[in-house]
Amino acid sequence: MNYLLRRLITFPLVMFGVSILVFVAIRLVPGDSITAMLGTEAGLLTPDQRQALAAYFGLDQSWLVQYGRWLTGVVSGDLGLSVTYGKPVLEVILQRFPLTLELACLSVAIAIGFGLPLGVFAATRNGRGSDLGVRIFAMMGQSTPSFVVGLGMIYILSAGFGILPAMGQYVSFSQDPIGNIGQLLLPALTLGLSFTASVTRIARSAMLDVLSDDYVRTARSKGVPARKVIWRHALPNALIPVVTLCGVEFGYLLGGAVLVEQIFALPGVGRMTLEAIQQRDYALVQGAVLFVALNFMIVNLVVDLAYVLLDPRIRLGSRS
């Protein structure tokens, strides 16, 4: 509990630092939100009209005043108003987040479901041809960009065989579960392939280390079946680096896989943030980055707590 409380206390400090960075960074992007919002029509504005719009959106104030007003709203739960959507920022984010969360969960499930068994399989056949084949697959999966995999899957599975839809009007899981899964399967496979390769390599390396430990050799000398030694004795202790990798990747995916969401025309958090940057929608960019940072910290905290469940010898927050 002491460790948990200390970690929770750091959350506001990290969020404060992130808020400063994103506030300054988005304003260093050339252009302004009024021009980005109106496009070519911005040239038709008179100086008085432009000044009135700047005052309406609070852009006529200094950065310090703008940040203070925005931070005061954030503390009270108000992330501001999106000039692109004309809605509160929090409402826009929560509308897009379920898709991103589902896509992240599917990608992680695919990576663990395929990568972990492949890593264990390769470790138990170290130096053999099957081990070499798995390692080549992992290297190819990690070195191939996600947009290349996505375009290839669209061409083969959608355009070629018509097995899965490439894109279309997004439907939520509650409205049409089958249509929803069918629409997200290709993007999840695109993200999951590279992630599967990473999980395979980490699982193989961790298993090789664990299989050489004394307690594994002792279990084998006592006549414990090989399958039980691998899956019940060795694997739990090899999962810690895999869990760490999954936590980092899951936190990254919660921020939105921009390229994949763009390729498959998915209205997720990543695509929303990219469009907000292009439109200089300051409030939406700032709110989205804060939301992603909070999710990332929560995921990292859950991963740290999972270490204790996997290995009781670990004591969080202990002093040497």
N, C-alpha and C positions, 0 to 999 in steps of 0.2 A: 504493500500500500504506500509506503514511503517513496519507493521508486516511482510508482504511478503518479503520486501527487507532484513530485518534482518534475516529471515530464509534462504534466498538465500545466504547471506554472510557466514552463518555457513556451507554451503555445502562443500566448499573447505577445511575447517578445519577438518570436519569429514572425508572426503575422504583421507586427509593426514594422519590422525591417523590410519584409516583402512589400508592404504597402508603399513605403518610401521609394523603393526601387522601381516598382511598376508605375507609380505616379510620375516619376521623373522620366523614365524610359519612353513612355508613350508620348510624352510631350516633346521629346527630342526628335520624333519622326517628322520629316518635312511635311508641311501642309497644315491645315486646320480643319476642324470638324464641320464648320459651316460650308466651306468649299466642297469637302468630300460629300456632304449630305445633299447639297443642291446641284452639284455637278456644274455643267456649263451655265446653268441659270444663275450661279453665284456671281457671274460677271455683270448681270443686269441689276444687282443690288446697288442702291445708292449708299453713300457712307453712313447716312443716318439709319437706314434699314440694317446694314451690317452691324452697326454699333448696338442697335436695339436687340438683334438676335444674340450678339455676344453677351449682352447684359442678361438676357433671358436664360441663357445656358450657364451664366456665371463665368464666362471666359474673359470678361473685362477686368477681372480681379487679378492680383498677383498670385504667383504659384503658392506662396505660403498661405494666403487667405483661402484659395481654392482647396488646398490640402486640408486645412483646418476644418472647413465646412464639410468636406467629404468624410473626413475621419470622424467627426462628430455624428454624422448620419450613420456610419458603419457601426459605431458603438451602440447605437440605438436600434440596430437591425435594418437600417435603410441604406442600401447600396447605391442609391441614386436612380435616375430615370434614363433609360436608353433612348437616345435620339433616333436610332435606327428603327426600333420597333414601337416606340411611343408607349412603352410599358415599364414598370419597375424592373430593375436589373435582376433582382432575386427571382422574380416570376419568370423571366426569360430563361435564366439558367436552369431553374427547376423543371421547366418544360423540356429542355434539351438533355438534361442529365440522365434520365432513365435509359435512353438509347445508348449513351456512352457507357453506363454501368453494365448494361446487358452485354454489349460488345466486349467489354473488358473481361467479364466473367466467362463468356464463351471462349475467348482467346486463351485465358489462363487454363480453363478446363481442357482444351485441346492440347495445350503444351504439356500439362502434367500427365494427361492420359496417354500421350504417345512418347513424350520425352523421357519420363522417369523409367518406364519399362525398357526403353532402348538403352538408356545409360547403364542400368543394372545388367542388361544382357551383354553389352560390350565389355563391362568390367569383369564379368565372370568368364569371358572368353578373350582375355587380354593377349594380344599378339597374334591372334588367329585372323583368318580372312574375314570372318563375320565382324570382328572388332574393327578391322580396317574399313569395311563397307559402311558401318555406322559412323565412323569418324569422318569419312568423306561426305556422307550425307549431312552431318552436322556442319562441316566447313562450308558446303554449298549453301545450306540454309541460312547461315549467318552472313555470308558474303553477298547474297542476292538481295538487292533493294526491294522493299515492300511494294513499291509501285510497279516494279517489273513483274513480281509474282501476281499482283492484283490484275494487271492487264492481261497476263497470260491465262489466268483463271477465267476472266471474262470471255476471252477469245475461245477457249476450249470448252468450258462447261456451259457457258451461256449462248454465245454466238454459234459455236460449233454443234453442240449436242442439245442445247436447250434444256439442260437438266435443272438449272437454278436461275432465277431472275437476276440480272445484273444490277438493275436499279429500278426505281419506280416510286410511287407515292408511298411514303413510309406509313405503316400501320403498327399500332402498339400491340403488345402481347395480350392485353386484356380484350382488345377488339377482335383480333384474329391470330391466335397462337401459332397456327401452322404457317400462315402467310408471314408472320413476323420472323419466325425462325428461318424460313426459306430465304427471306430477304437479308438476314444478317449472317447466314452461314458462309457465304463467299468472303465477306470482309473479315469474319472471324478466322477463317482458314488462312487468309492472307497474312493477318497479324500472327496467327498461331504458328505458322511454319517457321519463321525466324525465331520465335520464342521457344518452339520445340527444340530447335537446334541448340540453343543456349542451355536449356534444361538438360538435354542429353549430354553435353560436354561436362557440365558441372556435376551431374549425377555420376557419370563415369569416373571422373577424377576423385570425387569424394568416396565412392565405393572402393576404388583401388586403395585409398589410404586406410579405410576401415578394415578391409579384408586382410590386411597385413598385421592388424593388432593382435595382441596376445589372447584376448578373450575369445576372438574368433577361432584362433588355432586351438584353444582349449576346448571350445564347443565341438569342433570337428574331431579332436582326439577322443572325446567321450562318446562318439558315435551318433551325434545329433544329425538328422537328415540334412543334406545340403540345402534343400529348399527352405527349411526352417532356419538354418544358419543365416542365409542370405536375407530373407524377407522379415524375420522376427528379431534377429540379433544385430545384423550389420546395417540394414537399411535405416532404422530409426535414428542411428547416430550419424548417418550420412545425409540426413535430410536438412540439417541446419543451413548449409550453403545454398541448397535448393530453395528453402523457404525464404532466405534472404534475397535471392534473385527474383523469386516470384513476387515478393513484396515490393521491390523496386520497380519491376515491370508493371505490376498492377497499378501502382501509384502513377506511373507514367501514362498508362492507358486511360486512367480516370481523367487525366488532363486532355484526353482526346487525341486520337491518331489522325492528325490533320490530313496527311496524304491519302490515307485509306478512306476517310470520310469524304474527301473531295472527289476521289475516283468513283466511289459508289453513290455519290450524291446523298449522303446520310446527314440529316440535320442534328448532328451531335455537338458536343461542347467545343471540340477542336475546330470544326468548320465555323461555328458561331464566332469563336474568338478571332479566327483569321479574317472573317468578314468585318468584325468590329474594328480590327486594326486598320483595314483598308478604308473603312468609313470614318476613321478617327473618332469612334464612339468611346470617348474616354471612360465614362462611367461603366460601360459594359466590359471593357478590357480590364479595368481595375477590379471590378467585382468578380470576373471569371478567374483571374489569376489568384485572387485571395481564396476563392472557393477551391481551386485546385490545390493550392498550398495547404489548406486545412485538411483536405482529403489525404494528401500525401503524408502529413504528420500523423494522422489517425492510423493509416495503414502501417507506417513504420512502428508505431507503438504496439499495434496488434502483433506484428512480426516479432518484436522483442519479447512480448509476453508468451508467444508460442515457443520460444526457445526453451523456456522452463518446462513446458509440457513435453517437449521432445527429449530433453536431457535434464533430469532432475538434479544433476550435479551443478548446473548453472544457477547461480543466485544473482539476480539483478540488483545492481546498486551496492554490492558488497565491496568492502575496501580491502586491499592487499596489505 
